[in-house]
Amino acid sequence: MNKKIILTIVSVVYLIILLIGAFAANLGSTPDSVPGFDKGLHFIGFFILTLLLIFTFKNYTGKRVYLKSLVIAIIVGIIIEVAQLFIPARTFSWYDLAADLGGIFLGMVLAWTFSKL
């Protein structure tokens, strides 16, 4: 298998896992006693998503890689938060969205910085 196909598969599988985690009911497995644990998961989840999108798009086209990755990651974050308004036991949170954006931003900055080295 070539690199494009592998990166695409990994990105799609990761996105599916991220969506399942976002839409799953809170079954008490998240340690609520740890402050910020949920926001940390959002941050890390979208950091990884952003890096995967950048690496995948770089293998298909060198044009507007960062813009495409940014737009898709932000749209995914917004869709997840808005959809949670309609899922029992889930809630919309501006703080979750802010954590998503923080992970996206760090992923973009690190990927761009390391690409310049």
C-alpha positions as CSV (number, residue, x, y, z in Angstrom):
1,M,0.0,0.0,0.0
2,N,1.2,3.5,-0.7
3,K,1.6,6.3,1.7
4,K,-1.5,8.2,0.5
5,I,-3.8,5.2,1.1
6,I,-2.4,4.5,4.5
7,L,-2.7,8.1,5.7
8,T,-6.2,8.3,4.3
9,I,-7.3,5.1,6.1
10,V,-5.7,6.2,9.4
11,S,-7.3,9.6,9.1
12,V,-10.8,8.2,8.4
13,V,-10.5,5.6,11.2
14,Y,-9.3,8.2,13.6
15,L,-12.2,10.5,12.7
16,I,-14.7,7.7,13.2
17,I,-13.2,6.9,16.6
18,L,-13.3,10.6,17.5
19,L,-17.0,10.8,16.5
20,I,-17.9,7.7,18.4
21,G,-16.2,9.1,21.5
22,A,-18.0,12.4,21.1
23,F,-21.4,10.9,20.7
24,A,-21.2,8.1,23.2
25,A,-23.2,8.6,26.4
26,N,-21.1,9.3,29.4
27,L,-20.9,5.9,31.1
28,G,-19.0,7.2,34.1
29,S,-15.7,6.1,32.8
30,T,-14.3,9.6,32.6
31,P,-12.7,10.7,35.8
32,D,-14.9,13.7,36.6
33,S,-12.8,14.3,39.7
34,V,-9.8,15.3,37.6
35,P,-10.3,19.0,36.7
36,G,-10.0,19.7,33.0
37,F,-9.7,16.0,32.0
38,D,-12.5,16.4,29.4
39,K,-11.0,19.5,28.0
40,G,-7.6,17.8,27.7
41,L,-9.3,15.0,25.7
42,H,-10.8,17.5,23.4
43,F,-7.4,19.3,23.0
44,I,-5.5,16.1,22.3
45,G,-8.1,14.7,20.1
46,F,-8.2,17.7,17.8
47,F,-4.5,18.2,17.9
48,I,-4.1,14.6,16.5
49,L,-6.9,15.1,14.0
50,T,-5.3,18.3,12.7
51,L,-1.9,16.6,12.2
52,L,-3.4,13.7,10.4
53,L,-5.3,16.0,8.1
54,I,-2.2,18.0,7.3
55,F,-0.1,14.9,6.6
56,T,-2.8,13.4,4.5
57,F,-3.4,16.5,2.4
58,K,0.3,17.0,1.9
59,N,0.5,13.6,0.2
60,Y,-2.3,14.5,-2.2
61,T,-1.7,18.1,-3.0
62,G,0.7,20.7,-1.7
63,K,-1.9,23.5,-2.2
64,R,-3.7,25.0,0.7
65,V,-2.9,22.1,2.9
66,Y,-3.1,24.1,6.1
67,L,-6.3,25.9,5.1
68,K,-8.1,22.7,4.2
69,S,-7.0,21.1,7.4
70,L,-8.0,24.1,9.5
71,V,-11.5,24.3,7.9
72,I,-12.2,20.6,8.2
73,A,-11.1,20.3,11.8
74,I,-13.1,23.4,12.8
75,I,-16.2,22.1,11.0
76,V,-15.9,18.7,12.7
77,G,-15.6,20.4,16.1
78,I,-18.6,22.5,15.5
79,I,-20.7,19.6,14.2
80,I,-19.8,17.5,17.2
81,E,-20.8,20.2,19.7
82,V,-24.0,21.2,17.9
83,A,-25.0,17.5,17.4
84,Q,-24.6,17.0,21.2
85,L,-27.6,19.3,21.7
86,F,-29.8,16.5,20.4
87,I,-28.2,13.6,22.1
88,P,-29.4,12.6,25.6
89,A,-26.7,12.7,28.3
90,R,-24.6,15.0,26.1
91,T,-24.4,18.8,26.2
92,F,-23.1,21.6,24.0
93,S,-20.1,23.4,25.6
94,W,-18.3,26.5,24.4
95,Y,-15.4,25.3,26.6
96,D,-15.2,22.0,24.7
97,L,-15.1,24.0,21.4
98,A,-12.4,26.2,22.8
99,A,-10.3,23.2,23.7
100,D,-10.9,21.8,20.2
101,L,-9.7,25.1,18.7
102,G,-6.6,25.1,21.0
103,G,-5.7,21.6,19.8
104,I,-6.2,22.6,16.2
105,F,-4.1,25.7,16.6
106,L,-1.2,23.9,18.3
107,G,-1.3,21.2,15.6
108,M,-1.2,23.8,12.8
109,V,1.6,25.8,14.5
110,L,3.8,22.7,15.2
111,A,3.2,21.2,11.7
112,W,4.1,24.5,10.0
113,T,7.1,25.1,12.3
114,F,8.6,21.6,11.7
115,S,7.9,21.9,7.9
116,K,10.2,24.9,7.9
117,L,13.1,23.1,9.6
